[in-house]
């Protein structure tokens, strides 16, 4: 996800793009990952109703008060992080405004991200008003992962020349990538439902979904194993074919191996909060890597890839 290429054969950013854009685009991506970590802290410390009202923390105060204790401070800290995320998204939109005609793709992505952050703030308010309905809390996480993927996509498009593109990998490889991405989406979906049914729905008093957590843990694991197998196959093909996306495939493999270890350890040790939070953040990073991988399956027509060798 490099911000700019300077070699003669590689893609270049449009000259009208602000020189400050790469830094703020990266900051926006990082902030979207960090807010998943702070949101996880809210959920895993039982601070979901640390600020009992929305949009203010209490009916009388915009910010947390000493009476709310550590839970109020944690919840208000996450709300403050939402403001930072929104500011960075707006700055990116402003910086890309001048190039909105030449880089409509970047402008559209930046606009969707700003609107997504605003929608996320509303969903956050709904979670408070519904007293942390576990399914709404789960949707809040899914939407956050979606914003991580969108900001990752922006970084890729920012470093890619606009215009027609061609497939840079064999079609069957692209199909396997799409299949693996689907397996990842299913894994994330069941992971959200599993967490919503367990002890970490946001507050000790919140009613769970009522689903069998032990069964859901197994159901959550099945697509993750399929994802791991598919990614290993992709890694083998990428090496044999000398594909440019090999590095992203092996980054995905590394994250998946860590995720499997973290998932197994947390399941066997009563779901310790630190490991559950780590699992949430790693899942978002894995989704970002797959976003980059999918976008890197194609490249501008001006860049001619080497002819891949047959297996």
HELIX and SHEET records of a PDB file:
HELIX    1   1 UNK A   21  UNK A   44  1                                  24    
HELIX    2   2 UNK A   66  UNK A   68  5                                   3    
HELIX    3   3 UNK A   69  UNK A   97  1                                  29    
HELIX    4   4 UNK A  104  UNK A  129  1                                  26    
HELIX    5   5 UNK A  134  UNK A  158  1                                  25    
HELIX    6   6 UNK A  171  UNK A  197  1                                  27    
HELIX    7   7 UNK A  213  UNK A  241  1                                  29    
HELIX    8   8 UNK A  246  UNK A  268  1                                  23    
HELIX    9   9 UNK A  273  UNK A  295  1                                  23    
SHEET    1   A 2 UNK A 165  UNK A 167  0                                        
SHEET    2   A 2 UNK A 298  UNK A 300 -1                                        
END                                                                             
